[in-house]
Amino acid sequence: MREPLPIEQFRSSETALRFEGRNHGSPISFFVTDHPPGAGVGLHRHPYEETFLVQEGRGAFTIDGEMIEVSAGEVIVVPASAAHGFLSSGEDNLRLVSIHPLDRVVQEWLEG
């Protein structure tokens, strides 16, 4: 039996934890992010769908130029190759889990 992995070992920045499945025998990868109001992630895309689970807060997603508001308890699926990004738009932090259906994250940044 495998031992549980402490999530903090996957910290990749002040606001994100990054798990890449290929390093742990899993076919998926994910981010757990926690963004203060006004912060978020710039436009980027993936060659696969990305599924977001909004755990806390409110956010404003841009997906191929369309603005979509999300709140805690909601799920949003971004289509493969869609340019997307998001900002924490509420008074509290926006906490998300973003699931990548590949054993590694493949990402193309569209803005600096």
Secondary structure, DSSP 8 states (H G I E B T S, - for coil): ------GGGGB-SSSEEEE-GGGTT-S-EEEEEEE-TT-EEEEEE-SS-EEEEEEESEEEEEETTEEEEEETT-EEEE-TT--EEEEE-SSS-EEEEEEESSSS---EES--
